[in-house]
């Protein structure tokens, strides 16, 4: 029984290494990329879906590759916009019991079994993050990026929260609860941008690309 458990763990390690190798290989030459996060549950008639398509298309036209989680909703909108902008459209697909069905707008689809290997690909290959409205998964990706920036584990990059009406309540809660208890510093608010403006997002990312290549 113990030998079987050791054998299973060994095979799991090989699968993990395989996912890293596959991801690094396929994403090594996509160029400057932007990851777009958001809910799988927002449909085509959602204003956020439509804005994501417009944003991804404009970013693609500005020579950014677009990376999404590969599924429906905002992820589909991101890949769809990338295709409309004739850009590289990456989907980091994950095996889930529900919600995750690969969207048809991926020019570079990659399959993952493990969340943590998939997350590494987002961080390693992204010049910036755009966080559209979403649930626990989106919040997880958003706060993980902010944590990595706050602790200096990754080089500086823009984290853009798109949708003032969605994010403002959370930001107010952070100000009202975390700051008074000294759980974060006021300067930590410089780690992210809040906007409703697609052109502002593109401008922020273009400026960061220029600075990162100096």
N, C-alpha and C positions, 0 to 999 in steps of 0.2 A: 504493500500500500504506500509506504514511504517512497519507494523507488518510483512508483507511478506519479506521485505528487511532484517529485523532483524532475521527472521527465516532462510533465506538463508545464512546469515553470521554465524549463529550458526552452521548450518550443515557444512559449509566450515571449521570452526574451528575443528569440530569433524573429518573431513576427514584429516586435517593436522596432528592432534594428532595420528590418525590411521596410517598414513604413517611413522611418527617417531617411533611409537611403533613397527610396523612391521619390519622396517629397523634395529632398535636396536636389536630386538629379533633374526632375521635371521643372523646378522653379529657378534653377541656377542662372538662366539667361532671359528672364522675362522683363528685365529692366526695372525702372522705378515703379513701384506698385502701391496702391491704396486698398486697404481692407475696408469693406463696408459691412456693418453688422445691423441686424434688425430682426423683427419677428417673422417667423415662418407663417403666422396666422393672418397677416394682413394681405388682403386680396387685391386684385387689379383695380377695383374701384376705390381703393383707399388713396387719399391725397398723398400719403407718405410713400406708397408704392410708386405713384406717378412722379413724385419729386425725386425718388431714388433713380428711376430710369433716366430722368433728365440730367441728374448730377453725374451718374456713371457715364453717360454719353459724352458729356462735356469734358470729364476727366480723361476719357479715352481719346478724345480729339486733341487733348493737351499732352498726349504721349505717355499717359499713365496706364499701366496694366491694372485691372480690377480683380480683386480677390474677394470671394464671398464664401459662405459655408456650403454653397452648392444646392441648397434646398429650395422650397417654395417661398412665397411671400416676398419680403424685402431682399432676400438672397437672390431670388429669381429676377427681381427688378434690377438689381445691381449687374448681374450677368447679361441681362437683356439690354441694358443701356450700353454696356461695354461693346456688345456686338453691333448695336446701332452706330456706335462711334468708330467701328472698324478697329477695335482694340483687342488686346489679349484679355480673355475672359476666363479666369481661373475659378474652379469650384472645388473646395476642400470638403468632400462629402463624408458624412459619418453614418455608420450603421445605427439606427434607432428603431424602437418598436413602433413608433408613430411619428407623424409630422414630416420626417425626412424622406422625401422623394426627390431624386435628382431632377433639377430643372433642365430644359433642353438648350439652354443658351451658353453652355460651357465649351470653350475651345481647348481648355486644358483641364480635364476632369481628373481628380485624384481621390482615391478611396482610402478612408481611414477606419480603423476599428476602435482606436483609443483616442479619447478627447485630448490627452496631454501631448501626444505626438502632433496632432492637428494644430493645437495651440502654438506649438513651437514654430510651425510653418507660417502662421499669421504674423508672429512677432519678427521672425528672422527676415522675412521677405517683404515687409511693409515699410514704406516711407512715412505712412500716416494712417490713422484710424478715423473713420466716420461712423458714428454710432447713431443710427436711426431709432425710433421707438421700438421697444421689444420687451420681452419678459425676462425670466431668470437667466436664460442663456446669454442674452444681450447684456444684461447687467453684469454678469460674470466676466464677460470679455472686457467690458468697459473698465470695471474696477481692477481687473488683473493688470491691464495696461497702465492704469494710473499708479498702481502699487509698484510695478516694475520701474516706472519713471521716478516715482518718489524715492525709491531706494537705490536709484542709480544702477539698476541691473541691466538696463538697455540704454542706448544712446537716445538723446532727445528726439522726439517726434511729435507732431501735432495729434492730439486727440480731440476730435470735433463732435460735440453733441448737437445733433440737428433736430430742431423742433422745440422752440422755447416753451410752448404751452405744455409739452410733455415733460421736459427735464427740469423746469424751473422749481416745481414743488420739491423735488429731491434735493436740488441745490440749496433751497431755503432751509430744508431740514438739516443738511450738513452744516450750514452756517449757524443755525440755532442750537444744535445739539453737540456737534463735534468740536467746534471752535471753543465754546465756553469751558469744556472739560479738558482742553489742551490735548485732544486726541489727534488733531492735525494742526498744522500751522496755517495762518492766513495766506502765506506765500504759495501753499499747495493749490490754491485756486488758479494759479498761473499754469498749471499742468494741462488745462483743457480750455477749449473755446465753446461758446454757446451761440448758435445762430439759426436763423431761418432762411438765410440767403445763399443760394447755390453759387453765385459768383464769388461771394466771400470765401466759401470753402475752397474753391479752385485757386483763388488768390493766395490763401494761406499755404496751401500745398505747393504751389509753384514757388513761392518765396522760400519755403523750407528746402525744396529740391535745389534751388540755386545756392543756398547757404551750405548745404551738406556736401556740395561738390567743389567748394572753395578750398 
